[in-house]
Every structure is written in structure tokens, then in C-alpha cells.
């Protein structure tokens, strides 16, 4: 499907969340028999944690898949960073910003959906879905690793730069990594960018197949950067088709894409100018996507209560194996009321590559989204560091403190 067709299809879908025709079982029993969950108090708790503690903030809450409430405050862009209009831009539940590592869940959803389309499982070896002619596929732990290991950060690979050529260089080392314990590494999801491109290509979705680009590079003298660009474009197209469009989310890019006054990032405690990471196309997968709090909330609601992204088999697999969900029991387990939640949070600061600031000043973001076991889904974002806790911790605390005694 061409990019224009995907954009048109997404615009035809409803922007509001769907109301589920059936309600799947929640994730564990609610054990607080002498308490009830007050969703309005939950919203107030989230607001209290964010309001006055960030340059700009927003959140969105749904209940059993249907939109419940949202709120926002502060500025996405301060007046000093909006010289053209001379007016600050307010943050809002629909204002998009960089979501940092919440992008990993977006990438995982796309990988799983493509495997679902292919009738395959996460035991697929990575080399099957890597470039052909320009690459050499050896017996090392990266080419022979299962997709499952990369989605769960158990591949053993060391920290690696996220662009195509850095990933290729690490791949060609053909090393083994004996320690396969959980180790959160962004490169795991950068490799998934390539996997998605080649899975998508195998479905016949691309006007100019990746094998043709490979041939142009190997035999016709074209630069290998052409293959890099084709892979990145295929990844973006696949995510839009299989994750965003089913949720009614219009075409998105891992960069400010035609935005007027794109959201900036700040240090809450200093009067420094705003900054953002800019174009993350070459590094996307583990980070880089730009979405709003409502977009993220919508993705959670659509995922849990419909089969528009994943079927029940793959949703269960995703939850059971934490494929794309953050592995942090301190945040997502031991909830007041019982049960288990699923989510992911994001953080970046201007001192970190890629696209680090020339002069880092502690500017960045906290983002997060969570599916709670009592039928509540929520996403929250702030565009500054130094005033709040990380977002999934904020949401967990707000949730635990929203249980009221009968």
C-alpha cells in the first residue's frame, strides 16, 4: 500500500476510542474487597503529580477501551522558543512530542503483527530478516539470535550505535555473548527496525522491493546508504499501516514532520532554551516516534479490546513473555487491588546520543503508558526533566492511591 493510501485510510477511522463489543478478562483478580477504585481520584492524582512540576504535561485515560478523560497544562513550546508567533504553545492531550523509549512498544507491536501476518512465531532467527547481498550471515549470537531475545533484551548484545552501518558492523563481528540475562539495550530494538522492513517487504508491500535495492548496491554501483534509506522508509510505512492506522492515528514520522512549533524539551529547574532530538529516522526502533498522550492511550485501548493490531494469541504471548513491555516488577506488579499491569516508560536527556545537544543542559522528556488490570488504560507525557518522577512510576502511585475504602 502506498504511503498516500495509508494516510487516507487512517483519516477514515474514528479518532475517538472504540467502545468494546466484549470485555476480555482483566489481568488478575482485584483483591481489595473492602475498597473500590475511584477513576476520578486517579485522574486527580495524575494531575497533581504533573501540574506545576513540568514545563508542559498531558495525560489521557480510557476505561474498558472507551475514552474517559484527559487533561494538560503548561507549554509544549515556551514564548522564547516561538519567535515567529511571539506566543507560547500550550501543551495538550493531542499535542505530539517525542515519546522516547515508549517507541519500543510501538516497534514490538509491529514486529508481532507482521509475524502474525506471516503465520510465524518469535523464534525466527534474526538472520532470516536481515539484508541479503551486502551482509554476511555467520554463526554469532546476533544472526542466530531469536527475535524473542531482542524483544525481551536477552540477546546478550552490548551497547551499539543505532544507525544501519553501526548495526552492520556489530553484526559482522560475529561474536558470542555468554550472558543472556536481562540487559536493557537500545540496539535490540534498532535491529527490529531492520526486521520489520524485511518482514514487510516479504508481504509484497513495497513498490520497489528491498532485494532490488540490494542488487543496485551490490552490482550497479549505488551507495549502500540507498539501502539504509529504503529500510528506514519501509519500517516507517509498516508501523503506520499496522499500528497507527488501525487506531485512527494519522501518518507519523520519527521526526518533526511538518509541525508548526514542534514540542521542545526543557530543564524544569533552569531558564534554558528548548531543544529536541530532531530527525531520528536513521536511529528509530528503540526511540524516536512522536505521538500525543491521546495517541498512546488510543493504542493501548485498541490493543486490549480489539483485534485490529494483534489477535488474542499474540496479545497473550506479548503479555506472558513481556514482548515490548517493560520488565520492571517494581512498577508493574504488586499493585493495590491485585493483578498485574503492562506498560513502558520513556526517558531521554540532551546529553545522550544519537542527536545529543552540542551543550547539554539537562533537557529531556519523561513518557509512559500503562494497561492496569481493572479496565483502566492511561498514557502521560512531560516535556521536561527535573520536576517529576518517571511517568510509569507516577501512574503507578496515582493508581495505588485511588483505591477508596467502602
C-alpha positions in Angstrom: 0.0 0.0 0.0 1.4 3.4 -0.9 2.0 6.0 1.8 -0.8 8.2 0.5 -3.3 5.4 0.7 -2.3 4.6 4.2 -2.7 8.3 5.2 -6.2 8.3 3.6 -7.2 5.1 5.3 -6.1 6.4 8.7 -8.2 9.5 8.3 -11.3 7.5 7.7 -11.0 5.8 11.0 -12.7 7.3 14.1 -10.5 9.5 16.2 -12.4 8.6 19.4 -11.6 5.3 21.1 -13.7 2.3 20.3 -16.2 1.0 22.8 -15.6 -2.7 23.1 -18.3 -5.2 22.0 -16.9 -7.6 24.5 -14.7 -7.3 27.6 -11.8 -9.6 27.9 -10.8 -10.9 31.3 -8.7 -8.5 33.3 -5.1 -9.3 34.2 -5.6 -10.9 37.6 -8.2 -10.6 40.4 -9.0 -7.4 42.2 -8.4 -8.4 45.8 -9.4 -5.2 47.7 -12.9 -6.4 48.6 -13.4 -3.5 51.1 -12.2 -0.9 48.6 -13.3 0.4 45.3 -11.3 2.1 42.6 -12.2 5.8 42.1 -11.2 6.7 38.5 -11.9 10.4 39.1 -9.5 10.3 42.0 -7.0 8.5 39.8 -7.2 11.3 37.3 -6.8 13.9 40.0 -3.7 12.0 41.4 -2.1 12.1 38.0 -2.8 15.8 37.5 -1.5 16.6 41.0 1.8 14.8 40.2 2.3 16.7 37.0 0.7 20.1 37.3 3.3 22.7 38.4 6.1 20.1 38.1 6.8 20.2 34.4 7.2 22.8 31.7 4.4 21.0 29.8 2.4 17.9 30.6 -0.6 15.9 29.3 -2.4 12.7 30.1 -5.3 10.6 28.7 -7.3 7.9 30.4 -9.7 5.3 29.0 -11.9 2.8 30.8 -12.5 -0.6 29.1 -11.5 0.8 25.8 -13.7 3.9 25.8 -12.2 7.4 26.3 -12.8 8.7 29.9 -10.9 11.9 30.5 -7.8 13.9 29.6 -6.0 17.0 30.8 -2.9 19.0 30.2 -1.1 22.1 31.4 2.0 24.2 30.8 3.7 24.7 27.5 4.8 22.5 24.7 6.9 25.5 23.4 7.7 28.5 25.6 7.5 32.0 24.3 11.3 32.2 24.0 11.2 29.3 21.5 8.4 30.6 19.4 9.9 33.7 17.8 7.7 33.6 14.7 4.4 33.9 16.5 5.7 35.5 19.7 3.3 33.3 21.6 3.9 30.2 23.7 2.2 27.0 22.6 0.2 25.2 25.3 0.7 21.5 25.8 -2.4 19.4 25.3 -3.6 15.8 25.2 -3.4 15.9 21.4 0.0 17.7 21.1 2.6 15.3 19.8 6.1 15.1 21.3 9.0 12.6 21.3 7.9 9.6 23.3 11.5 8.2 23.8 11.6 4.5 24.8 7.8 4.1 24.6 8.7 3.7 21.0 9.9 0.1 21.9 6.3 -1.0 22.5 5.3 0.5 19.1 8.1 -1.4 17.4 7.2 -4.6 19.2 3.6 -4.3 18.2 4.6 -4.0 14.5 7.0 -7.0 14.7 4.4 -9.1 16.3 1.7 -8.1 13.8 4.0 -8.9 10.9 4.8 -12.3 12.3 1.1 -12.8 12.8 0.5 -12.0 9.1 3.2 -14.4 8.1 2.0 -17.2 10.4 5.3 -17.2 12.2 6.5 -17.0 15.8 9.1 -15.1 17.7 11.5 -18.0 17.4 12.5 -16.7 14.0 16.3 -16.3 13.7 17.4 -12.7 13.1 19.5 -13.5 10.0 16.3 -14.5 8.1 15.2 -10.9 8.2 18.4 -9.0 7.6 19.8 -7.5 4.4 21.0 -10.1 1.9 23.8 -9.4 -0.5 25.6 -6.5 1.4 25.6 -8.6 4.6 27.4 -11.8 5.7 25.4 -14.1 8.0 27.5 -16.0 10.4 27.1 -18.2 13.4 27.4 -15.5 16.0 24.7 -14.6 18.6 23.2 -11.7 16.6 22.5 -13.5 13.3 21.5 -16.7 15.2 19.5 -15.0 17.9 15.7 -15.3 18.0 13.5 -12.3 17.6 12.2 -13.2 21.1 15.6 -12.5 22.6 15.8 -9.0 21.1 12.2 -8.1 22.1 13.0 -9.1 25.7 16.5 -7.7 26.0 18.0 -11.1 26.5 20.1 -11.3 23.3 23.3 -10.5 25.2 24.5 -7.9 22.7 26.5 -4.9 24.1 25.6 -1.3 23.6 25.8 -0.3 20.0 25.0 2.8 18.0 21.6 2.6 16.4 22.2 3.5 12.7 22.3 1.0 9.9 26.1 1.0 9.5 26.8 0.6 13.2 24.4 -2.3 13.4 26.0 -3.9 10.4 29.5 -3.5 11.9 28.4 -5.2 15.2 26.6 -7.9 13.2 29.8 -8.6 11.2 31.8 -9.1 14.4 30.0 -12.5 14.6 30.7 -12.7 18.3 29.1 -14.8 21.0 27.7 -13.3 24.2 27.5 -15.9 27.0 25.5 -13.7 29.4 21.9 -13.9 28.2 20.4 -12.4 31.3 18.1 -9.4 31.0 20.1 -6.3 29.9 18.2 -3.3 28.6 20.0 -2.3 25.4 18.6 0.1 22.8 20.3 -1.8 20.0 17.9 -4.7 20.5 15.1 -2.6 19.1 17.2 -0.9 16.5 17.7 -4.3 14.9 13.9 -4.7 15.0 13.8 -1.7 12.6 15.5 -3.9 10.0 13.5 -7.0 10.9 10.2 -5.0 10.3 11.4 -3.7 7.0 12.2 -7.2 5.7 9.1 -8.8 7.1 7.0 -6.0 5.5 8.9 -6.5 2.2 8.2 -10.2 2.2 4.5 -9.4 2.2 4.9 -7.7 -1.2 4.0 -4.3 0.3 6.9 -2.3 -1.3 6.7 -0.7 -4.8 10.5 -1.3 -5.2 11.5 -4.5 -3.2 14.5 -4.4 -0.9 16.1 -7.2 -3.0 16.1 -4.8 -5.9 17.8 -2.1 -3.8 20.3 -4.7 -2.6 21.1 -5.6 -6.2 21.6 -1.9 -7.2 24.1 -1.6 -4.3 25.9 -4.9 -5.0 26.0 -4.8 -8.8 25.1 -1.3 -10.1 27.3 0.9 -8.0 24.6 2.5 -6.0 25.7 3.7 -2.5 24.7 1.4 0.4 23.1 4.4 2.0 20.3 3.9 -0.5 19.6 0.6 1.1 19.7 2.2 4.6 17.1 4.8 3.4 14.9 2.1 1.9 14.9 0.0 5.1 14.1 3.1 7.2 11.2 4.1 4.9 9.8 0.5 4.9 9.9 0.5 8.8 8.0 3.8 8.9 5.4 2.6 6.4 4.9 -0.7 8.2 4.4 0.9 11.6 1.9 3.4 10.2 -0.1 0.6 8.4 -0.1 -2.0 11.1 -0.1 0.0 14.3 -1.2 3.6 13.8 -3.8 3.3 11.1 -5.8 0.6 12.9 -6.1 3.1 15.8 -7.2 6.0 13.6 -3.9 7.8 14.1 -2.8 9.8 11.1 0.6 9.3 9.4 3.5 9.8 11.7 7.3 10.1 11.3 10.2 9.7 13.8 10.9 13.4 13.3 9.1 16.7 13.4 7.1 16.3 10.2 5.5 19.5 9.0 4.7 20.5 12.6 4.2 24.2 13.4 6.2 24.9 16.5 7.2 21.2 17.3 7.3 20.4 21.0 10.5 21.3 22.7 12.2 19.8 25.7 13.3 21.6 28.8 15.1 21.5 32.1 12.3 22.4 34.6 14.7 23.9 37.1 16.6 26.3 34.8 15.7 29.0 32.3 17.4 27.3 29.4 16.2 27.5 25.8 14.3 24.5 24.5 15.7 21.7 22.4 14.6 18.5 20.8 16.2 15.5 19.1 15.0 16.4 15.7 15.2 13.8 12.9 15.5 10.3 14.4 14.7 8.4 11.2 18.2 6.7 11.0 18.0 5.6 14.6 14.4 4.7 15.1 13.1 1.5 16.7 14.1 1.9 20.3 13.1 5.5 20.3 12.2 8.4 18.0 8.4 8.2 17.4 6.4 11.4 18.1 2.9 10.9 19.4 0.4 12.5 21.8 -0.9 11.3 25.1 -4.2 10.6 23.4 -2.5 8.6 20.6 -0.7 6.4 23.2 -3.9 5.9 25.2 -5.7 5.0 22.0 -3.1 2.4 21.0 -3.5 0.7 24.4 -7.3 0.7 24.2 -7.3 -0.6 20.7 -4.7 -3.3 21.5 -6.5 -4.6 24.6 -10.2 -4.5 23.4 -10.0 -5.3 19.7 -8.0 -7.5 17.3 -7.1 -4.6 15.0 -3.5 -4.7 16.0 -3.0 -8.2 17.4 -5.2 -11.3 17.7 -5.8 -12.9 21.1 -2.9 -15.4 20.6 -0.3 -12.7 20.0 -1.7 -10.5 22.7 -1.4 -13.3 25.2 2.1 -14.1 24.0 3.1 -10.4 24.3 1.9 -10.2 27.9 3.2 -13.6 29.0 6.7 -13.0 27.6 6.9 -9.2 28.0 7.5 -8.7 24.3 7.7 -5.0 24.1 6.5 -4.4 27.7 9.0 -3.0 30.2 10.3 -5.7 32.6 10.2 -3.9 35.9 8.2 -5.7 38.6 8.6 -2.8 41.0 6.4 -0.7 38.7 4.1 -3.2 37.1 3.5 -5.8 39.8 2.3 -5.8 43.4 -0.5 -3.3 42.7 -3.0 -2.2 45.2 -6.1 -4.1 44.3 -4.1 -7.1 42.9 -3.3 -8.1 39.4 -0.5 -7.2 37.0 -0.2 -4.2 34.8 1.7 -3.8 31.4 3.4 -0.8 30.1 6.5 1.1 29.1 8.1 4.4 30.1 10.5 6.6 28.2 13.3 9.0 29.2 15.9 10.8 27.4 18.2 13.7 28.2 20.1 16.0 25.8 23.5 14.6 26.8 22.8 11.2 25.2 23.4 10.3 21.6 22.1 10.0 18.9 21.5 13.7 18.2 22.9 14.9 21.5 22.9 18.6 22.2 26.1 20.4 21.5 25.9 21.8 25.0 23.8 19.5 27.2 21.7 21.3 29.8 19.6 18.6 31.4 16.7 18.9 29.0 14.6 15.9 28.1 11.3 14.0 28.5 9.5 11.5 30.6 6.8 9.5 28.9 4.8 6.4 29.9 1.7 4.3 29.3 0.1 1.5 31.3 -2.7 -1.0 31.0 -4.0 -1.6 34.5 -5.8 -4.8 35.5 -9.1 -3.2 36.4 -10.0 -2.0 32.9 -8.2 1.4 33.0 -5.7 2.4 30.4 -3.6 5.6 30.6 -0.8 7.5 29.0 1.1 10.5 30.3 3.9 12.7 28.9 6.0 15.7 30.1 8.5 17.7 28.1 10.9 18.5 30.8 13.2 16.9 33.4 13.8 17.8 37.0 10.3 18.2 38.4 8.5 14.8 38.2 9.2 11.2 38.7 9.3 8.9 35.6 5.9 8.5 34.1 5.0 4.9 34.8 6.0 5.4 38.4 3.8 8.5 38.5 0.9 6.4 37.1 1.5 3.5 39.4 1.5 5.8 42.5 -1.6 7.6 41.3 -3.3 4.2 40.7 -2.4 2.7 44.1 -3.7 5.9 45.8 -7.0 5.8 44.0 -8.5 2.9 46.0 -11.0 4.2 48.4 -12.4 2.3 51.4 -16.1 1.5 51.3 
